[in-house]
Amino acid sequence: MNPSDSTSNRIMELELQLMHLQKDFESLNEVVLDQHRRLEEHQRNIDSLVRKLETGLGDLDERSPEDEKPPHY
């Protein structure tokens, strides 16, 4: 067995492993970016709901119990 062949085979094996690692890295990166986009969307939804809730609670504070009709009317 020629030492050059052994080195060549090792280099080829390393290149194949690197190629697989790069593919895995790109796949994981896409997942992380997708999760980041979803997290931002959820945060926007939460912020919107909080604003609506705060606005709704503000309306409750302005109403007087005398303005409300009893349930039997």
Jmol script that loads the backbone (N, CA, C; Angstrom):
load data "model"
ATOM      1  N   MET A   1       0.838  -1.177   0.000  1.00  0.00           N
ATOM      2  CA  MET A   1       0.000   0.000   0.000  1.00  0.00           C
ATOM      3  C   MET A   1       0.887   1.245   0.000  1.00  0.00           C
ATOM      4  N   ASN A   2       0.604   2.093  -0.890  1.00  0.00           N
ATOM      5  CA  ASN A   2       1.370   3.312  -1.076  1.00  0.00           C
ATOM      6  C   ASN A   2       0.921   4.357  -0.036  1.00  0.00           C
ATOM      7  N   PRO A   3       1.835   4.977   0.682  1.00  0.00           N
ATOM      8  CA  PRO A   3       1.460   5.997   1.679  1.00  0.00           C
ATOM      9  C   PRO A   3       0.679   7.159   1.064  1.00  0.00           C
ATOM     10  N   SER A   4       0.942   7.442  -0.175  1.00  0.00           N
ATOM     11  CA  SER A   4       0.233   8.522  -0.857  1.00  0.00           C
ATOM     12  C   SER A   4      -1.246   8.180  -1.006  1.00  0.00           C
ATOM     13  N   ASP A   5      -1.539   6.888  -1.286  1.00  0.00           N
ATOM     14  CA  ASP A   5      -2.931   6.443  -1.404  1.00  0.00           C
ATOM     15  C   ASP A   5      -3.658   6.591  -0.073  1.00  0.00           C
ATOM     16  N   SER A   6      -2.990   6.240   0.998  1.00  0.00           N
ATOM     17  CA  SER A   6      -3.582   6.344   2.326  1.00  0.00           C
ATOM     18  C   SER A   6      -3.905   7.809   2.651  1.00  0.00           C
ATOM     19  N   THR A   7      -2.986   8.688   2.365  1.00  0.00           N
ATOM     20  CA  THR A   7      -3.208  10.114   2.616  1.00  0.00           C
ATOM     21  C   THR A   7      -4.336  10.639   1.743  1.00  0.00           C
ATOM     22  N   SER A   8      -4.346  10.222   0.504  1.00  0.00           N
ATOM     23  CA  SER A   8      -5.397  10.647  -0.411  1.00  0.00           C
ATOM     24  C   SER A   8      -6.763  10.168   0.072  1.00  0.00           C
ATOM     25  N   ASN A   9      -6.839   8.922   0.534  1.00  0.00           N
ATOM     26  CA  ASN A   9      -8.101   8.382   1.049  1.00  0.00           C
ATOM     27  C   ASN A   9      -8.553   9.134   2.308  1.00  0.00           C
ATOM     28  N   ARG A  10      -7.616   9.437   3.169  1.00  0.00           N
ATOM     29  CA  ARG A  10      -7.956  10.175   4.390  1.00  0.00           C
ATOM     30  C   ARG A  10      -8.470  11.578   4.061  1.00  0.00           C
ATOM     31  N   ILE A  11      -7.823  12.209   3.110  1.00  0.00           N
ATOM     32  CA  ILE A  11      -8.260  13.551   2.704  1.00  0.00           C
ATOM     33  C   ILE A  11      -9.657  13.482   2.096  1.00  0.00           C
ATOM     34  N   MET A  12      -9.887  12.484   1.267  1.00  0.00           N
ATOM     35  CA  MET A  12     -11.194  12.318   0.645  1.00  0.00           C
ATOM     36  C   MET A  12     -12.269  12.074   1.713  1.00  0.00           C
ATOM     37  N   GLU A  13     -11.955  11.248   2.690  1.00  0.00           N
ATOM     38  CA  GLU A  13     -12.898  10.963   3.777  1.00  0.00           C
ATOM     39  C   GLU A  13     -13.182  12.229   4.581  1.00  0.00           C
ATOM     40  N   LEU A  14     -12.156  13.002   4.853  1.00  0.00           N
ATOM     41  CA  LEU A  14     -12.340  14.261   5.573  1.00  0.00           C
ATOM     42  C   LEU A  14     -13.188  15.258   4.775  1.00  0.00           C
ATOM     43  N   GLU A  15     -12.971  15.306   3.486  1.00  0.00           N
ATOM     44  CA  GLU A  15     -13.760  16.195   2.642  1.00  0.00           C
ATOM     45  C   GLU A  15     -15.230  15.781   2.633  1.00  0.00           C
ATOM     46  N   LEU A  16     -15.480  14.489   2.593  1.00  0.00           N
ATOM     47  CA  LEU A  16     -16.857  13.993   2.650  1.00  0.00           C
ATOM     48  C   LEU A  16     -17.518  14.347   3.987  1.00  0.00           C
ATOM     49  N   GLN A  17     -16.791  14.165   5.049  1.00  0.00           N
ATOM     50  CA  GLN A  17     -17.329  14.516   6.370  1.00  0.00           C
ATOM     51  C   GLN A  17     -17.613  16.004   6.465  1.00  0.00           C
ATOM     52  N   LEU A  18     -16.713  16.810   5.943  1.00  0.00           N
ATOM     53  CA  LEU A  18     -16.907  18.253   5.945  1.00  0.00           C
ATOM     54  C   LEU A  18     -18.148  18.629   5.130  1.00  0.00           C
ATOM     55  N   MET A  19     -18.321  17.995   3.994  1.00  0.00           N
ATOM     56  CA  MET A  19     -19.486  18.262   3.156  1.00  0.00           C
ATOM     57  C   MET A  19     -20.780  17.946   3.915  1.00  0.00           C
ATOM     58  N   HIS A  20     -20.816  16.830   4.622  1.00  0.00           N
ATOM     59  CA  HIS A  20     -21.997  16.461   5.404  1.00  0.00           C
ATOM     60  C   HIS A  20     -22.219  17.452   6.552  1.00  0.00           C
ATOM     61  N   LEU A  21     -21.151  17.858   7.187  1.00  0.00           N
ATOM     62  CA  LEU A  21     -21.269  18.836   8.268  1.00  0.00           C
ATOM     63  C   LEU A  21     -21.801  20.176   7.760  1.00  0.00           C
ATOM     64  N   GLN A  22     -21.344  20.585   6.593  1.00  0.00           N
ATOM     65  CA  GLN A  22     -21.830  21.839   6.017  1.00  0.00           C
ATOM     66  C   GLN A  22     -23.320  21.739   5.697  1.00  0.00           C
ATOM     67  N   LYS A  23     -23.740  20.611   5.175  1.00  0.00           N
ATOM     68  CA  LYS A  23     -25.164  20.414   4.872  1.00  0.00           C
ATOM     69  C   LYS A  23     -25.991  20.438   6.158  1.00  0.00           C
ATOM     70  N   ASP A  24     -25.503  19.767   7.185  1.00  0.00           N
ATOM     71  CA  ASP A  24     -26.205  19.765   8.472  1.00  0.00           C
ATOM     72  C   ASP A  24     -26.261  21.173   9.062  1.00  0.00           C
ATOM     73  N   PHE A  25     -25.168  21.899   8.960  1.00  0.00           N
ATOM     74  CA  PHE A  25     -25.126  23.267   9.469  1.00  0.00           C
ATOM     75  C   PHE A  25     -26.152  24.139   8.755  1.00  0.00           C
ATOM     76  N   GLU A  26     -26.223  24.038   7.447  1.00  0.00           N
ATOM     77  CA  GLU A  26     -27.189  24.832   6.682  1.00  0.00           C
ATOM     78  C   GLU A  26     -28.618  24.470   7.062  1.00  0.00           C
ATOM     79  N   SER A  27     -28.888  23.190   7.263  1.00  0.00           N
ATOM     80  CA  SER A  27     -30.232  22.765   7.677  1.00  0.00           C
ATOM     81  C   SER A  27     -30.576  23.321   9.057  1.00  0.00           C
ATOM     82  N   LEU A  28     -29.654  23.219   9.978  1.00  0.00           N
ATOM     83  CA  LEU A  28     -29.887  23.742  11.320  1.00  0.00           C
ATOM     84  C   LEU A  28     -30.059  25.259  11.301  1.00  0.00           C
ATOM     85  N   ASN A  29     -29.290  25.919  10.481  1.00  0.00           N
ATOM     86  CA  ASN A  29     -29.402  27.371  10.367  1.00  0.00           C
ATOM     87  C   ASN A  29     -30.791  27.768   9.867  1.00  0.00           C
ATOM     88  N   GLU A  30     -31.324  27.047   8.903  1.00  0.00           N
ATOM     89  CA  GLU A  30     -32.673  27.322   8.400  1.00  0.00           C
ATOM     90  C   GLU A  30     -33.708  27.129   9.501  1.00  0.00           C
ATOM     91  N   VAL A  31     -33.540  26.095  10.310  1.00  0.00           N
ATOM     92  CA  VAL A  31     -34.466  25.849  11.421  1.00  0.00           C
ATOM     93  C   VAL A  31     -34.394  26.995  12.422  1.00  0.00           C
ATOM     94  N   VAL A  32     -33.199  27.428  12.756  1.00  0.00           N
ATOM     95  CA  VAL A  32     -33.033  28.522  13.723  1.00  0.00           C
ATOM     96  C   VAL A  32     -33.656  29.809  13.165  1.00  0.00           C
ATOM     97  N   LEU A  33     -33.439  30.105  11.906  1.00  0.00           N
ATOM     98  CA  LEU A  33     -34.020  31.305  11.308  1.00  0.00           C
ATOM     99  C   LEU A  33     -35.542  31.230  11.294  1.00  0.00           C
ATOM    100  N   ASP A  34     -36.087  30.064  10.987  1.00  0.00           N
ATOM    101  CA  ASP A  34     -37.541  29.887  11.000  1.00  0.00           C
ATOM    102  C   ASP A  34     -38.087  30.082  12.415  1.00  0.00           C
ATOM    103  N   GLN A  35     -37.411  29.523  13.398  1.00  0.00           N
ATOM    104  CA  GLN A  35     -37.840  29.689  14.786  1.00  0.00           C
ATOM    105  C   GLN A  35     -37.774  31.162  15.189  1.00  0.00           C
ATOM    106  N   HIS A  36     -36.757  31.859  14.741  1.00  0.00           N
ATOM    107  CA  HIS A  36     -36.631  33.287  15.053  1.00  0.00           C
ATOM    108  C   HIS A  36     -37.789  34.073  14.446  1.00  0.00           C
ATOM    109  N   ARG A  37     -38.141  33.774  13.208  1.00  0.00           N
ATOM    110  CA  ARG A  37     -39.269  34.456  12.557  1.00  0.00           C
ATOM    111  C   ARG A  37     -40.560  34.177  13.316  1.00  0.00           C
ATOM    112  N   ARG A  38     -40.769  32.925  13.703  1.00  0.00           N
ATOM    113  CA  ARG A  38     -41.985  32.574  14.453  1.00  0.00           C
ATOM    114  C   ARG A  38     -42.015  33.277  15.810  1.00  0.00           C
ATOM    115  N   LEU A  39     -40.890  33.328  16.469  1.00  0.00           N
ATOM    116  CA  LEU A  39     -40.816  33.994  17.771  1.00  0.00           C
ATOM    117  C   LEU A  39     -41.149  35.480  17.634  1.00  0.00           C
ATOM    118  N   GLU A  40     -40.628  36.125  16.611  1.00  0.00           N
ATOM    119  CA  GLU A  40     -40.947  37.535  16.383  1.00  0.00           C
ATOM    120  C   GLU A  40     -42.436  37.721  16.108  1.00  0.00           C
ATOM    121  N   GLU A  41     -43.014  36.821  15.322  1.00  0.00           N
ATOM    122  CA  GLU A  41     -44.460  36.896  15.029  1.00  0.00           C
ATOM    123  C   GLU A  41     -45.275  36.719  16.303  1.00  0.00           C
ATOM    124  N   HIS A  42     -44.896  35.760  17.129  1.00  0.00           N
ATOM    125  CA  HIS A  42     -45.605  35.557  18.391  1.00  0.00           C
ATOM    126  C   HIS A  42     -45.465  36.772  19.295  1.00  0.00           C
ATOM    127  N   GLN A  43     -44.295  37.376  19.319  1.00  0.00           N
ATOM    128  CA  GLN A  43     -44.092  38.559  20.146  1.00  0.00           C
ATOM    129  C   GLN A  43     -44.964  39.712  19.673  1.00  0.00           C
ATOM    130  N   ARG A  44     -45.082  39.879  18.347  1.00  0.00           N
ATOM    131  CA  ARG A  44     -45.961  40.924  17.810  1.00  0.00           C
ATOM    132  C   ARG A  44     -47.412  40.657  18.214  1.00  0.00           C
ATOM    133  N   ASN A  45     -47.826  39.391  18.134  1.00  0.00           N
ATOM    134  CA  ASN A  45     -49.193  39.043  18.535  1.00  0.00           C
ATOM    135  C   ASN A  45     -49.420  39.314  20.017  1.00  0.00           C
ATOM    136  N   ILE A  46     -48.466  38.967  20.839  1.00  0.00           N
ATOM    137  CA  ILE A  46     -48.587  39.206  22.283  1.00  0.00           C
ATOM    138  C   ILE A  46     -48.666  40.707  22.550  1.00  0.00           C
ATOM    139  N   ASP A  47     -47.807  41.488  21.905  1.00  0.00           N
ATOM    140  CA  ASP A  47     -47.830  42.936  22.092  1.00  0.00           C
ATOM    141  C   ASP A  47     -49.184  43.516  21.694  1.00  0.00           C
ATOM    142  N   SER A  48     -49.730  43.030  20.589  1.00  0.00           N
ATOM    143  CA  SER A  48     -51.033  43.499  20.130  1.00  0.00           C
ATOM    144  C   SER A  48     -52.123  43.141  21.137  1.00  0.00           C
ATOM    145  N   LEU A  49     -52.102  41.927  21.642  1.00  0.00           N
ATOM    146  CA  LEU A  49     -53.101  41.510  22.624  1.00  0.00           C
ATOM    147  C   LEU A  49     -52.979  42.306  23.915  1.00  0.00           C
ATOM    148  N   VAL A  50     -51.755  42.596  24.335  1.00  0.00           N
ATOM    149  CA  VAL A  50     -51.560  43.391  25.548  1.00  0.00           C
ATOM    150  C   VAL A  50     -52.136  44.790  25.350  1.00  0.00           C
ATOM    151  N   ARG A  51     -51.882  45.400  24.187  1.00  0.00           N
ATOM    152  CA  ARG A  51     -52.440  46.731  23.920  1.00  0.00           C
ATOM    153  C   ARG A  51     -53.968  46.695  23.943  1.00  0.00           C
ATOM    154  N   LYS A  52     -54.553  45.660  23.313  1.00  0.00           N
ATOM    155  CA  LYS A  52     -56.017  45.535  23.312  1.00  0.00           C
ATOM    156  C   LYS A  52     -56.543  45.335  24.722  1.00  0.00           C
ATOM    157  N   LEU A  53     -55.870  44.538  25.498  1.00  0.00           N
ATOM    158  CA  LEU A  53     -56.285  44.294  26.870  1.00  0.00           C
ATOM    159  C   LEU A  53     -56.197  45.566  27.701  1.00  0.00           C
ATOM    160  N   GLU A  54     -55.104  46.301  27.548  1.00  0.00           N
ATOM    161  CA  GLU A  54     -54.950  47.547  28.290  1.00  0.00           C
ATOM    162  C   GLU A  54     -56.013  48.558  27.883  1.00  0.00           C
ATOM    163  N   THR A  55     -56.332  48.612  26.595  1.00  0.00           N
ATOM    164  CA  THR A  55     -57.375  49.517  26.117  1.00  0.00           C
ATOM    165  C   THR A  55     -58.731  49.095  26.680  1.00  0.00           C
ATOM    166  N   GLY A  56     -58.991  47.807  26.678  1.00  0.00           N
ATOM    167  CA  GLY A  56     -60.262  47.293  27.200  1.00  0.00           C
ATOM    168  C   GLY A  56     -60.406  47.543  28.685  1.00  0.00           C
ATOM    169  N   LEU A  57     -59.344  47.379  29.443  1.00  0.00           N
ATOM    170  CA  LEU A  57     -59.394  47.633  30.877  1.00  0.00           C
ATOM    171  C   LEU A  57     -59.567  49.111  31.154  1.00  0.00           C
ATOM    172  N   GLY A  58     -59.004  49.947  30.307  1.00  0.00           N
ATOM    173  CA  GLY A  58     -59.181  51.383  30.460  1.00  0.00           C
ATOM    174  C   GLY A  58     -60.644  51.758  30.281  1.00  0.00           C
ATOM    175  N   ASP A  59     -61.331  51.097  29.344  1.00  0.00           N
ATOM    176  CA  ASP A  59     -62.753  51.351  29.137  1.00  0.00           C
ATOM    177  C   ASP A  59     -63.559  50.928  30.360  1.00  0.00           C
ATOM    178  N   LEU A  60     -63.168  49.848  31.010  1.00  0.00           N
ATOM    179  CA  LEU A  60     -63.884  49.379  32.194  1.00  0.00           C
ATOM    180  C   LEU A  60     -63.770  50.381  33.328  1.00  0.00           C
ATOM    181  N   ASP A  61     -62.624  51.018  33.464  1.00  0.00           N
ATOM    182  CA  ASP A  61     -62.421  51.983  34.533  1.00  0.00           C
ATOM    183  C   ASP A  61     -63.314  53.205  34.354  1.00  0.00           C
ATOM    184  N   GLU A  62     -63.616  53.581  33.118  1.00  0.00           N
ATOM    185  CA  GLU A  62     -64.401  54.773  32.844  1.00  0.00           C
ATOM    186  C   GLU A  62     -65.889  54.545  33.071  1.00  0.00           C
ATOM    187  N   ARG A  63     -66.355  53.300  33.052  1.00  0.00           N
ATOM    188  CA  ARG A  63     -67.787  53.037  33.238  1.00  0.00           C
ATOM    189  C   ARG A  63     -68.150  53.091  34.712  1.00  0.00           C
ATOM    190  N   SER A  64     -69.342  53.529  34.938  1.00  0.00           N
ATOM    191  CA  SER A  64     -69.858  53.600  36.295  1.00  0.00           C
ATOM    192  C   SER A  64     -70.826  52.440  36.516  1.00  0.00           C
ATOM    193  N   PRO A  65     -70.855  51.846  37.702  1.00  0.00           N
ATOM    194  CA  PRO A  65     -71.812  50.759  37.952  1.00  0.00           C
ATOM    195  C   PRO A  65     -73.261  51.222  37.790  1.00  0.00           C
ATOM    196  N   GLU A  66     -73.529  52.493  37.953  1.00  0.00           N
ATOM    197  CA  GLU A  66     -74.898  52.997  37.784  1.00  0.00           C
ATOM    198  C   GLU A  66     -75.333  52.966  36.318  1.00  0.00           C
ATOM    199  N   ASP A  67     -74.346  52.980  35.398  1.00  0.00           N
ATOM    200  CA  ASP A  67     -74.683  52.956  33.971  1.00  0.00           C
ATOM    201  C   ASP A  67     -75.078  51.580  33.477  1.00  0.00           C
ATOM    202  N   GLU A  68     -74.762  50.571  34.215  1.00  0.00           N
ATOM    203  CA  GLU A  68     -75.049  49.208  33.791  1.00  0.00           C
ATOM    204  C   GLU A  68     -76.442  48.782  34.233  1.00  0.00           C
ATOM    205  N   LYS A  69     -77.129  48.049  33.352  1.00  0.00           N
ATOM    206  CA  LYS A  69     -78.453  47.548  33.673  1.00  0.00           C
ATOM    207  C   LYS A  69     -78.326  46.257  34.471  1.00  0.00           C
ATOM    208  N   PRO A  70     -79.194  46.021  35.391  1.00  0.00           N
ATOM    209  CA  PRO A  70     -79.190  44.742  36.090  1.00  0.00           C
ATOM    210  C   PRO A  70     -79.475  43.604  35.110  1.00  0.00           C
ATOM    211  N   PRO A  71     -79.049  42.387  35.417  1.00  0.00           N
ATOM    212  CA  PRO A  71     -79.198  41.280  34.462  1.00  0.00           C
ATOM    213  C   PRO A  71     -80.646  40.945  34.102  1.00  0.00           C
ATOM    214  N   HIS A  72     -81.621  41.272  34.912  1.00  0.00           N
ATOM    215  CA  HIS A  72     -83.003  40.897  34.619  1.00  0.00           C
ATOM    216  C   HIS A  72     -83.690  41.855  33.659  1.00  0.00           C
ATOM    217  N   TYR A  73     -83.043  42.939  33.205  1.00  0.00           N
ATOM    218  CA  TYR A  73     -83.662  43.854  32.257  1.00  0.00           C
ATOM    219  C   TYR A  73     -83.387  43.441  30.858  1.00  0.00           C
TER     220      TYR A  73
END
end "model"
wireframe off; spacefill off
backbone 0.3
color backbone group
